[in-house]
């Protein structure tokens, strides 16, 4: 059933978004590195390697520059137009093609690079490898502003690897153990709302039995909110 819904929604979205794709493609083609799409290897279902498709928003050699695969707010490697695409998650939309191909679902754990996936404990890796990665998901929704959480931290790698990743893994496992049509639709609904009007809903009000963040992550979030205000 999920596969049928993935196809219906993805094909419909591609049809509706085609004019936007054309405009973005033209803007990217005649700017910066003259690239429209960026393909990156990620870990898919059963640990199969897939290439996810994104609109190019950063310098091609970005993984080997600065903070590597971790992107910060106002990251100098991101093109000016790329900032807009990333803010509204437009850069992720070409992954609808991955969904149509059957490599991804609209909802599921976020596809990670092998290095990122290997940060998870083996038991977590085993559970998540049974699912198709998702264009959106619980982890993607909660950490929608991950770049903001990292922007003022001195040891970015420590914060990402030791504070963010463990909880992200807990969220993905929760989804793995609580798959249902209603949760599928809830995630899609929240994803759309977050793009249109960020922070309109508290994710815990929609998914009340989600695991709670660890103390260190709570402190990081509170510190970020305090600095923002």
Order of alpha helices (4+ residues) and beta strands (2+ residues): alpha-beta-beta-alpha-alpha-beta-alpha-alpha-beta-alpha-alpha-alpha-alpha-alpha-alpha
